[in-house]
Amino acid sequence: MKPLVVIGAGKFALEVTRYIDDVTASGRDAYRVERYAAVAGETVHVPAERCLPLDEFAPEPGTSVVLAVSDPAQRRELIDGFIVKHGLSAENIVHPHSRIDAAQLVGVGNIIGPDCYFGVNVVLGSHNVVNYHCTVGHHSRLGSNNFLAPNFNCGNSVEIDDDNFFGLSCTLAPEVVIGSGCKFQAGLSLFDNAESGHSYFSPSRIKFIKSL
């Protein structure tokens, strides 16, 4: 079994560990999570005896890792300042219940949850997170370090650049082009291109209704 170090020790690290365990149980690959490296400031939810602070983790080049942190800005710092810096091997983790062709993963370090579907000729870069129940339309392209929350859906020929965060149940119309470093509110439906470096919200969202 291939030993893995999970970078991250919070709730999302536990979710990613379940994906890893499902991959191993399916027989597609064989992984064993040896330890977790807790990022400064996060609340630890993994077993304490298997966890150490990231700043005490001195990996050998080529160590296999999985990045289990959800915030794209923090992920970018860890990708460039730790994984690339130390020459680590970021594994692609693809849940066995998802329909992804191996050739579509042109990069490394991607995490694909269960019940996802990638259409024909979709291309995925590196270090993307695609949570459960997500679909990506045919001939679409994702860059690097994008975080797609559960129930994300996009039409065909969509272009998504780097470092974006999509909240729960976001929908992109066909041929929409997304820049880099954007955040999208949960439930947003987008029919126009999105410029880089912006946050996008739905003005009709109801935050609460007070009972009379």
MONOR-V852955 format. One record per residue. N is the residue number from 1. PSI is psi in degrees with one decimal (* if undefined). Layout:
((N PSI) (N PSI))
This chain:
((1 141.5) (2 123.5) (3 140.5) (4 147.0) (5 125.5) (6 119.0) (7 112.0) (8 144.9) (9 16.3) (10 -161.3) (11 -38.9) (12 -30.9) (13 -36.2) (14 -39.5) (15 -45.1) (16 -36.6) (17 -38.2) (18 -41.7) (19 -45.4) (20 -44.6) (21 -37.8) (22 -38.2) (23 -45.4) (24 -43.6) (25 -29.0) (26 -17.8) (27 0.2) (28 -45.1) (29 168.8) (30 107.9) (31 153.1) (32 117.7) (33 111.5) (34 -38.4) (35 167.6) (36 142.9) (37 109.2) (38 128.8) (39 141.9) (40 131.4) (41 -13.9) (42 149.8) (43 126.0) (44 127.7) (45 -9.4) (46 165.5) (47 127.5) (48 -34.4) (49 -12.9) (50 14.4) (51 143.5) (52 155.2) (53 144.3) (54 -36.9) (55 -5.7) (56 0.3) (57 116.1) (58 81.7) (59 152.4) (60 147.6) (61 138.5) (62 -5.3) (63 133.8) (64 128.2) (65 159.6) (66 129.1) (67 111.3) (68 59.3) (69 141.1) (70 -29.1) (71 121.8) (72 -36.8) (73 -44.2) (74 -38.8) (75 -42.2) (76 -41.8) (77 -41.0) (78 -36.1) (79 -53.8) (80 -39.3) (81 -8.4) (82 -57.4) (83 -51.2) (84 -42.6) (85 -40.8) (86 2.3) (87 40.7) (88 159.2) (89 105.8) (90 119.0) (91 144.1) (92 121.3) (93 113.5) (94 117.4) (95 139.4) (96 -16.0) (97 13.9) (98 153.1) (99 89.6) (100 128.4) (101 138.7) (102 -35.6) (103 -18.8) (104 -19.8) (105 86.6) (106 -13.4) (107 -165.2) (108 166.3) (109 17.5) (110 147.1) (111 119.5) (112 118.9) (113 -174.7) (114 154.9) (115 41.0) (116 153.9) (117 127.0) (118 123.8) (119 175.8) (120 140.1) (121 21.5) (122 141.9) (123 132.1) (124 129.5) (125 -132.8) (126 150.7) (127 31.6) (128 150.1) (129 121.8) (130 106.3) (131 -177.8) (132 152.4) (133 44.4) (134 145.9) (135 141.4) (136 119.9) (137 158.4) (138 147.6) (139 26.3) (140 162.4) (141 131.1) (142 136.3) (143 -119.5) (144 151.0) (145 42.5) (146 144.1) (147 115.7) (148 110.2) (149 165.4) (150 145.9) (151 22.0) (152 139.7) (153 138.7) (154 152.0) (155 -168.8) (156 155.5) (157 32.8) (158 141.8) (159 121.5) (160 124.1) (161 -125.4) (162 155.2) (163 36.3) (164 152.0) (165 123.0) (166 122.0) (167 180.0) (168 134.0) (169 33.9) (170 148.4) (171 131.6) (172 131.2) (173 160.6) (174 143.2) (175 12.2) (176 143.5) (177 124.9) (178 132.4) (179 -147.1) (180 153.7) (181 35.9) (182 156.6) (183 136.3) (184 127.0) (185 146.5) (186 138.0) (187 3.5) (188 136.2) (189 123.9) (190 125.4) (191 -5.9) (192 162.0) (193 152.5) (194 124.2) (195 155.8) (196 150.6) (197 21.2) (198 157.7) (199 138.7) (200 128.8) (201 157.9) (202 118.1) (203 -16.1) (204 5.2) (205 132.1) (206 121.1) (207 -41.0) (208 158.9) (209 123.8) (210 129.0) (211 140.0) (212 *))
